Amino acid sequence: MLILSNESREDCAITAEGLDLQVPIVSVDQALYDRFRVRVMPFAFLLDPHGIVRWVGLIKSEDQLLHAWHMSRATVHEEVSSQEA
């Protein structure tokens, strides 16, 4: 997991340290957000280990993030189960 931000590297480092985050915050250009049509923040893309997008949406709380995480994992498990049958 990583966090993308349109803030400066310095601000990203200050935020990561201040929040005691265990994941990196990477500074990116606004063009990246435009490319993927991200219009609101905080926005999440959850990818599986193969790089397939499993969930996309606005995240406003830890509960929402956990729900999205479980939903994205369920999608992967459903595909594996159907391939085994």
MMTF fields as JSON, N, C-alpha, C and O atoms, coordinates in Angstrom:
{
  "mmtfVersion": "1.0.0",
  "mmtfProducer": "UNKNOWN",
  "numBonds": 339,
  "numAtoms": 340,
  "numGroups": 85,
  "numChains": 1,
  "numModels": 1,
  "chainsPerModel": [1],
  "groupsPerChain": [85],
  "chainIdList": ["A"],
  "bondAtomList": [4, 2, 8, 6, 12, 10, 16, 14, 20, 18, 24, 22, 28, 26, 32, 30, 36, 34, 40, 38, 44, 42, 48, 46, 52, 50, 56, 54, 60, 58, 64, 62, 68, 66, 72, 70, 76, 74, 80, 78, 84, 82, 88, 86, 92, 90, 96, 94, 100, 98, 104, 102, 108, 106, 112, 110, 116, 114, 120, 118, 124, 122, 128, 126, 132, 130, 136, 134, 140, 138, 144, 142, 148, 146, 152, 150, 156, 154, 160, 158, 164, 162, 168, 166, 172, 170, 176, 174, 180, 178, 184, 182, 188, 186, 192, 190, 196, 194, 200, 198, 204, 202, 208, 206, 212, 210, 216, 214, 220, 218, 224, 222, 228, 226, 232, 230, 236, 234, 240, 238, 244, 242, 248, 246, 252, 250, 256, 254, 260, 258, 264, 262, 268, 266, 272, 270, 276, 274, 280, 278, 284, 282, 288, 286, 292, 290, 296, 294, 300, 298, 304, 302, 308, 306, 312, 310, 316, 314, 320, 318, 324, 322, 328, 326, 332, 330, 336, 334],
  "bondOrderList": [1, 1, 1, 1, 1, 1, 1, 1, 1, 1, 1, 1, 1, 1, 1, 1, 1, 1, 1, 1, 1, 1, 1, 1, 1, 1, 1, 1, 1, 1, 1, 1, 1, 1, 1, 1, 1, 1, 1, 1, 1, 1, 1, 1, 1, 1, 1, 1, 1, 1, 1, 1, 1, 1, 1, 1, 1, 1, 1, 1, 1, 1, 1, 1, 1, 1, 1, 1, 1, 1, 1, 1, 1, 1, 1, 1, 1, 1, 1, 1, 1, 1, 1, 1],
  "groupList": [{"groupName": "MET", "atomNameList": ["N", "CA", "C", "O"], "elementList": ["N", "C", "C", "O"], "formalChargeList": [0, 0, 0, 0], "bondAtomList": [1, 0, 2, 1, 3, 2], "bondOrderList": [1, 1, 2], "singleLetterCode": "M", "chemCompType": "L-PEPTIDE LINKING"}, {"groupName": "LEU", "atomNameList": ["N", "CA", "C", "O"], "elementList": ["N", "C", "C", "O"], "formalChargeList": [0, 0, 0, 0], "bondAtomList": [1, 0, 2, 1, 3, 2], "bondOrderList": [1, 1, 2], "singleLetterCode": "L", "chemCompType": "L-PEPTIDE LINKING"}, {"groupName": "ILE", "atomNameList": ["N", "CA", "C", "O"], "elementList": ["N", "C", "C", "O"], "formalChargeList": [0, 0, 0, 0], "bondAtomList": [1, 0, 2, 1, 3, 2], "bondOrderList": [1, 1, 2], "singleLetterCode": "I", "chemCompType": "L-PEPTIDE LINKING"}, {"groupName": "SER", "atomNameList": ["N", "CA", "C", "O"], "elementList": ["N", "C", "C", "O"], "formalChargeList": [0, 0, 0, 0], "bondAtomList": [1, 0, 2, 1, 3, 2], "bondOrderList": [1, 1, 2], "singleLetterCode": "S", "chemCompType": "L-PEPTIDE LINKING"}, {"groupName": "ASN", "atomNameList": ["N", "CA", "C", "O"], "elementList": ["N", "C", "C", "O"], "formalChargeList": [0, 0, 0, 0], "bondAtomList": [1, 0, 2, 1, 3, 2], "bondOrderList": [1, 1, 2], "singleLetterCode": "N", "chemCompType": "L-PEPTIDE LINKING"}, {"groupName": "GLU", "atomNameList": ["N", "CA", "C", "O"], "elementList": ["N", "C", "C", "O"], "formalChargeList": [0, 0, 0, 0], "bondAtomList": [1, 0, 2, 1, 3, 2], "bondOrderList": [1, 1, 2], "singleLetterCode": "E", "chemCompType": "L-PEPTIDE LINKING"}, {"groupName": "ARG", "atomNameList": ["N", "CA", "C", "O"], "elementList": ["N", "C", "C", "O"], "formalChargeList": [0, 0, 0, 0], "bondAtomList": [1, 0, 2, 1, 3, 2], "bondOrderList": [1, 1, 2], "singleLetterCode": "R", "chemCompType": "L-PEPTIDE LINKING"}, {"groupName": "ASP", "atomNameList": ["N", "CA", "C", "O"], "elementList": ["N", "C", "C", "O"], "formalChargeList": [0, 0, 0, 0], "bondAtomList": [1, 0, 2, 1, 3, 2], "bondOrderList": [1, 1, 2], "singleLetterCode": "D", "chemCompType": "L-PEPTIDE LINKING"}, {"groupName": "CYS", "atomNameList": ["N", "CA", "C", "O"], "elementList": ["N", "C", "C", "O"], "formalChargeList": [0, 0, 0, 0], "bondAtomList": [1, 0, 2, 1, 3, 2], "bondOrderList": [1, 1, 2], "singleLetterCode": "C", "chemCompType": "L-PEPTIDE LINKING"}, {"groupName": "ALA", "atomNameList": ["N", "CA", "C", "O"], "elementList": ["N", "C", "C", "O"], "formalChargeList": [0, 0, 0, 0], "bondAtomList": [1, 0, 2, 1, 3, 2], "bondOrderList": [1, 1, 2], "singleLetterCode": "A", "chemCompType": "L-PEPTIDE LINKING"}, {"groupName": "THR", "atomNameList": ["N", "CA", "C", "O"], "elementList": ["N", "C", "C", "O"], "formalChargeList": [0, 0, 0, 0], "bondAtomList": [1, 0, 2, 1, 3, 2], "bondOrderList": [1, 1, 2], "singleLetterCode": "T", "chemCompType": "L-PEPTIDE LINKING"}, {"groupName": "GLY", "atomNameList": ["N", "CA", "C", "O"], "elementList": ["N", "C", "C", "O"], "formalChargeList": [0, 0, 0, 0], "bondAtomList": [1, 0, 2, 1, 3, 2], "bondOrderList": [1, 1, 2], "singleLetterCode": "G", "chemCompType": "PEPTIDE LINKING"}, {"groupName": "GLN", "atomNameList": ["N", "CA", "C", "O"], "elementList": ["N", "C", "C", "O"], "formalChargeList": [0, 0, 0, 0], "bondAtomList": [1, 0, 2, 1, 3, 2], "bondOrderList": [1, 1, 2], "singleLetterCode": "Q", "chemCompType": "L-PEPTIDE LINKING"}, {"groupName": "VAL", "atomNameList": ["N", "CA", "C", "O"], "elementList": ["N", "C", "C", "O"], "formalChargeList": [0, 0, 0, 0], "bondAtomList": [1, 0, 2, 1, 3, 2], "bondOrderList": [1, 1, 2], "singleLetterCode": "V", "chemCompType": "L-PEPTIDE LINKING"}, {"groupName": "PRO", "atomNameList": ["N", "CA", "C", "O"], "elementList": ["N", "C", "C", "O"], "formalChargeList": [0, 0, 0, 0], "bondAtomList": [1, 0, 2, 1, 3, 2], "bondOrderList": [1, 1, 2], "singleLetterCode": "P", "chemCompType": "L-PEPTIDE LINKING"}, {"groupName": "TYR", "atomNameList": ["N", "CA", "C", "O"], "elementList": ["N", "C", "C", "O"], "formalChargeList": [0, 0, 0, 0], "bondAtomList": [1, 0, 2, 1, 3, 2], "bondOrderList": [1, 1, 2], "singleLetterCode": "Y", "chemCompType": "L-PEPTIDE LINKING"}, {"groupName": "PHE", "atomNameList": ["N", "CA", "C", "O"], "elementList": ["N", "C", "C", "O"], "formalChargeList": [0, 0, 0, 0], "bondAtomList": [1, 0, 2, 1, 3, 2], "bondOrderList": [1, 1, 2], "singleLetterCode": "F", "chemCompType": "L-PEPTIDE LINKING"}, {"groupName": "HIS", "atomNameList": ["N", "CA", "C", "O"], "elementList": ["N", "C", "C", "O"], "formalChargeList": [0, 0, 0, 0], "bondAtomList": [1, 0, 2, 1, 3, 2], "bondOrderList": [1, 1, 2], "singleLetterCode": "H", "chemCompType": "L-PEPTIDE LINKING"}, {"groupName": "TRP", "atomNameList": ["N", "CA", "C", "O"], "elementList": ["N", "C", "C", "O"], "formalChargeList": [0, 0, 0, 0], "bondAtomList": [1, 0, 2, 1, 3, 2], "bondOrderList": [1, 1, 2], "singleLetterCode": "W", "chemCompType": "L-PEPTIDE LINKING"}, {"groupName": "LYS", "atomNameList": ["N", "CA", "C", "O"], "elementList": ["N", "C", "C", "O"], "formalChargeList": [0, 0, 0, 0], "bondAtomList": [1, 0, 2, 1, 3, 2], "bondOrderList": [1, 1, 2], "singleLetterCode": "K", "chemCompType": "L-PEPTIDE LINKING"}],
  "groupTypeList": [0, 1, 2, 1, 3, 4, 5, 3, 6, 5, 7, 8, 9, 2, 10, 9, 5, 11, 1, 7, 1, 12, 13, 14, 2, 13, 3, 13, 7, 12, 9, 1, 15, 7, 6, 16, 6, 13, 6, 13, 0, 14, 16, 9, 16, 1, 1, 7, 14, 17, 11, 2, 13, 6, 18, 13, 11, 1, 2, 19, 3, 5, 7, 12, 1, 1, 17, 9, 18, 17, 0, 3, 6, 9, 10, 13, 17, 5, 5, 13, 3, 3, 12, 5, 9],
  "groupIdList": [1, 2, 3, 4, 5, 6, 7, 8, 9, 10, 11, 12, 13, 14, 15, 16, 17, 18, 19, 20, 21, 22, 23, 24, 25, 26, 27, 28, 29, 30, 31, 32, 33, 34, 35, 36, 37, 38, 39, 40, 41, 42, 43, 44, 45, 46, 47, 48, 49, 50, 51, 52, 53, 54, 55, 56, 57, 58, 59, 60, 61, 62, 63, 64, 65, 66, 67, 68, 69, 70, 71, 72, 73, 74, 75, 76, 77, 78, 79, 80, 81, 82, 83, 84, 85],
  "secStructList": [7, 7, 3, 3, 3, 1, 1, 7, 2, 2, 2, 2, 2, 2, 2, 2, 2, 2, 6, 6, 7, 1, 1, 7, 3, 3, 3, 7, 7, 2, 2, 2, 2, 2, 2, 6, 6, 7, 7, 1, 1, 1, 3, 3, 3, 3, 3, 7, 6, 6, 1, 7, 3, 3, 3, 3, 3, 3, 7, 7, 1, 2, 2, 2, 2, 2, 2, 2, 2, 2, 2, 2, 2, 2, 2, 2, 2, 2, 2, 2, 2, 2, 2, 2, 7],
  "xCoordList": [0.852, 0.0, 0.895, 1.958, 0.444, 1.112, 0.076, -1.034, 0.451, -0.436, 0.164, 1.35, -0.657, -0.23, -0.747, -1.861, 0.065, -0.318, 0.183, 1.23, -0.577, -0.104, 0.652, 0.929, 0.977, 1.786, 3.271, 3.635, 4.113, 5.557, 6.121, 5.49, 7.307, 7.98, 8.155, 7.952, 8.536, 8.75, 7.461, 7.47, 6.35, 5.068, 4.636, 4.07, 4.898, 4.562, 5.339, 4.785, 6.624, 7.456, 6.966, 6.915, 6.607, 6.104, 4.796, 4.591, 3.916, 2.629, 2.829, 2.229, 3.668, 3.916, 4.477, 4.07, 5.406, 5.996, 4.979, 4.878, 4.234, 3.261, 2.14, 1.627, 1.76, 0.693, 1.241, 0.476, 2.568, 3.233, 2.762, 2.443, 2.724, 2.268, 3.303, 4.508, 2.829, 3.703, 3.77, 4.343, 3.188, 3.231, 3.783, 3.633, 4.418, 4.993, 3.931, 2.895, 4.227, 3.434, 4.321, 5.424, 3.836, 4.6, 4.006, 2.805, 4.852, 4.42, 4.281, 5.214, 3.114, 2.871, 2.302, 1.779, 2.415, 1.903, 0.386, -0.159, -0.284, -1.741, -2.163, -3.28, -1.285, -1.6, -1.958, -2.767, -1.364, -1.701, -3.157, -3.874, -3.59, -4.989, -5.91, -6.947, -5.537, -6.343, -6.427, -7.487, -5.32, -5.279, -6.281, -6.907, -6.421, -7.322, -8.656, -9.427, -8.911, -10.187, -10.54, -11.707, -9.555, -9.782, -10.153, -9.356, -11.376, -11.871, -12.043, -12.135, -12.085, -12.274, -11.244, -10.704, -10.983, -10.009, -10.669, -11.581, -10.251, -9.279, -9.924, -11.013, -9.276, -9.784, -8.861, -7.648, -9.43, -8.623, -8.839, -9.948, -7.757, -7.77, -7.17, -6.034, -7.898, -7.351, -7.057, -7.94, -5.813, -5.36, -5.013, -4.595, -5.189, -4.78, -3.289, -2.668, -2.715, -1.275, -0.849, 0.334, -1.802, -1.501, -1.681, -1.505, -2.033, -2.21, -3.583, -3.783, -4.537, -5.902, -6.67, -6.673, -7.32, -8.088, -9.314, -10.115, -9.458, -10.567, -11.605, -12.74, -11.23, -12.178, -11.698, -10.498, -12.645, -12.347, -13.397, -14.587, -12.978, -13.975, -13.405, -12.219, -14.284, -13.966, -13.873, -14.727, -12.844, -12.652, -12.638, -11.782, -13.593, -13.653, -13.392, -13.304, -13.267, -13.041, -12.308, -12.235, -11.776, -11.111, -12.105, -11.754, -13.343, -14.358, -14.615, -14.732, -14.705, -14.912, -13.738, -13.926, -12.532, -11.353, -11.352, -11.07, -11.66, -11.708, -12.792, -12.576, -13.951, -15.031, -14.575, -14.777, -13.972, -13.49, -12.441, -12.444, -11.549, -10.512, -11.138, -10.731, -12.118, -12.783, -13.538, -13.526, -14.188, -14.916, -13.954, -14.248, -12.822, -11.867, -11.269, -11.028, -11.033, -10.501, -11.543, -11.2, -12.808, -13.878, -13.956, -14.191, -13.763, -13.785, -12.694, -12.935, -11.511, -10.401, -10.71, -10.476, -11.235, -11.546, -12.65, -12.601, -13.645, -14.699, -14.13, -14.522, -13.21, -12.609, -11.791, -11.846, -11.04, -10.232, -11.144, -10.867, -12.228, -13.165, -13.813, -13.959, -14.204, -14.862, -13.884, -14.294, -12.605, -11.604, -11.289, -10.942, -11.409, -11.126, -12.252, -12.023, -13.468, -14.64, -14.669, -15.588],
  "yCoordList": [-1.163, 0.0, 1.222, 1.237, 2.243, 3.529, 4.622, 4.385, 5.797, 6.95, 7.928, 8.249, 8.406, 9.418, 10.771, 10.88, 11.795, 13.134, 14.145, 13.955, 15.223, 16.282, 17.35, 18.432, 17.048, 17.936, 17.716, 16.739, 18.617, 18.498, 17.291, 16.774, 16.854, 15.753, 16.074, 15.229, 17.32, 17.736, 17.629, 17.124, 18.113, 18.025, 16.578, 16.229, 15.732, 14.307, 13.68, 12.909, 14.01, 13.463, 13.937, 13.152, 15.201, 15.752, 15.063, 14.717, 14.867, 14.213, 12.768, 12.328, 12.031, 10.626, 10.506, 9.635, 11.379, 11.347, 11.765, 11.137, 12.821, 13.329, 12.348, 12.301, 11.564, 10.57, 9.19, 8.241, 9.076, 7.802, 6.712, 5.597, 7.052, 6.103, 5.015, 5.26, 3.835, 2.708, 2.433, 1.427, 3.318, 3.209, 4.523, 5.575, 4.458, 5.685, 6.612, 6.167, 7.907, 8.906, 9.393, 9.888, 9.25, 9.608, 10.865, 10.933, 11.852, 13.096, 12.869, 12.392, 13.21, 13.06, 14.361, 15.196, 14.508, 15.683, 15.58, 14.478, 16.706, 16.747, 16.001, 15.49, 15.935, 15.238, 13.771, 13.206, 13.155, 11.759, 11.644, 10.743, 12.563, 12.551, 12.785, 12.133, 13.702, 13.993, 12.779, 12.486, 12.078, 10.902, 9.829, 9.171, 9.666, 8.645, 9.219, 8.557, 10.461, 11.137, 11.212, 11.089, 11.408, 11.591, 13.047, 13.945, 13.277, 14.64, 15.043, 16.231, 14.066, 14.332, 13.542, 12.546, 13.988, 13.332, 13.072, 13.807, 12.083, 11.053, 9.95, 9.48, 9.546, 8.581, 7.369, 7.511, 6.182, 4.964, 4.072, 3.945, 3.464, 2.374, 1.182, 1.257, 0.092, -1.122, -2.128, -2.505, -2.55, -3.48, -4.816, -4.879, -5.891, -7.2, -7.391, -6.521, -8.504, -8.714, -8.719, -8.551, -8.91, -8.916, -7.552, -7.406, -6.544, -5.201, -4.926, -3.898, -5.82, -5.64, -4.797, -5.095, -3.745, -2.874, -3.636, -4.11, -3.752, -4.492, -3.591, -4.013, -2.357, -1.435, -0.017, 0.257, 0.895, 2.3, 3.119, 2.822, 4.147, 4.994, 5.958, 5.935, 6.797, 7.781, 7.089, 6.272, 7.413, 6.849, 7.999, 8.881, 7.994, 9.073, 8.613, 9.434, 7.3, 6.811, 5.475, 4.817, 5.103, 3.805, 2.671, 1.674, 2.817, 1.789, 1.601, 0.47, 2.704, 2.602, 1.901, 1.066, 2.24, 1.605, 0.104, -0.691, -0.283, -1.71, -2.43, -3.548, -1.803, -2.404, -2.594, -3.66, -1.575, -1.665, -2.766, -3.522, -2.854, -3.88, -5.276, -6.144, -5.491, -6.796, -7.1, -8.239, -6.105, -6.305, -6.653, -7.528, -5.984, -6.266, -7.659, -8.35, -8.065, -9.413, -10.476, -11.547, -10.19, -11.136, -11.353, -12.474, -10.302, -10.411, -11.346, -12.164, -11.245, -12.111, -13.554, -14.461, -13.781, -15.136, -15.764, -16.963, -14.978, -15.494, -15.965, -17.02, -15.201, -15.591, -16.861, -17.729, -16.985, -18.185, -19.394, -20.45, -19.26, -20.365, -20.8, -21.997, -19.846, -20.192, -20.837, -21.648, -20.493, -21.103, -22.524, -23.362, -22.806, -24.143, -25.117, -26.324, -24.606, -25.48, -26.086, -26.838],
  "zCoordList": [0.0, 0.0, 0.0, 0.62, -0.707, -0.646, -0.813, -1.29, -0.42, -0.502, -1.493, -1.416, -2.429, -3.384, -2.925, -2.412, -3.114, -2.695, -3.715, -4.335, -3.88, -4.76, -3.968, -4.485, -2.733, -1.9, -2.21, -2.864, -1.743, -1.963, -1.21, -0.288, -1.609, -0.904, 0.571, 1.443, 0.827, 2.207, 3.027, 4.149, 2.45, 3.156, 3.344, 4.38, 2.348, 2.476, 3.623, 4.407, 3.722, 4.801, 6.159, 7.107, 6.265, 7.529, 7.918, 9.081, 6.938, 7.206, 7.648, 8.628, 6.93, 7.275, 8.682, 9.451, 9.01, 10.353, 11.415, 12.468, 11.131, 12.09, 12.384, 13.502, 11.383, 11.559, 11.903, 12.076, 12.002, 12.29, 11.322, 11.735, 10.028, 9.021, 8.774, 8.842, 8.493, 8.198, 6.703, 6.284, 5.893, 4.435, 3.879, 4.499, 2.712, 2.16, 1.556, 1.064, 1.613, 0.894, -0.244, -0.012, -1.47, -2.653, -3.273, -3.539, -3.498, -4.134, -5.633, -6.278, -6.195, -7.635, -8.19, -7.452, -9.483, -10.174, -10.323, -10.391, -10.373, -10.567, -11.831, -11.903, -12.817, -14.07, -13.834, -14.569, -12.82, -12.514, -12.079, -12.515, -11.218, -10.785, -11.982, -12.107, -12.848, -14.038, -14.953, -15.505, -15.112, -15.99, -15.546, -16.377, -14.247, -13.724, -13.259, -12.565, -13.655, -13.39, -11.907, -11.536, -11.082, -9.651, -9.441, -9.71, -8.954, -8.783, -7.324, -7.014, -6.431, -5.002, -4.211, -4.692, -3.022, -2.143, -0.795, -0.416, -0.082, -0.422, -1.258, -0.928, -2.31, -3.274, -3.265, -3.111, -3.427, -3.356, -4.568, -5.086, -4.999, -5.964, -5.246, -4.777, -5.149, -4.523, -5.628, -6.398, -5.69, -6.709, -6.08, -4.923, -6.852, -6.356, -6.649, -7.259, -6.229, -6.438, -7.906, -8.205, -8.826, -10.258, -10.9, -12.11, -10.095, -10.62, -11.195, -11.841, -10.975, -11.455, -10.445, -9.25, -10.93, -10.046, -9.563, -10.369, -8.251, -7.652, -7.0, -6.777, -6.692, -6.055, -6.289, -6.242, -6.543, -6.761, -6.029, -6.129, -5.293, -4.66, -3.644, -3.317, -3.165, -2.148, -0.793, -0.447, -0.033, 1.303, 2.294, 2.218, 3.233, 4.215, 5.639, 6.552, 5.835, 7.195, 7.149, 6.111, 8.287, 8.392, 8.132, 7.501, 8.613, 8.374, 6.887, 6.414, 6.144, 4.698, 4.03, 3.145, 4.455, 3.879, 4.156, 3.259, 5.375, 5.718, 4.923, 4.453, 4.77, 3.979, 2.524, 1.942, 1.952, 0.573, 0.444, -0.528, 1.421, 1.42, 1.428, 0.655, 2.29, 2.358, 1.066, 0.599, 0.489, -0.769, -1.902, -2.716, -1.959, -3.025, -2.865, -3.856, -1.649, -1.406, -1.73, -2.23, -1.45, -1.768, -3.272, -3.725, -4.044, -5.504, -5.987, -6.875, -5.428, -5.811, -5.435, -6.233, -4.227, -3.778, -4.627, -4.903, -5.048, -5.912, -7.239, -7.737, -7.82, -9.093, -8.952, -9.823, -7.879, -7.65, -7.491, -8.06, -6.727, -6.513, -7.822, -8.067, -8.665, -9.921, -10.9, -11.73, -10.82, -11.697, -11.268, -12.101, -9.964, -9.448, -9.751, -9.824, -9.929, -10.141, -11.519, -11.843]
}
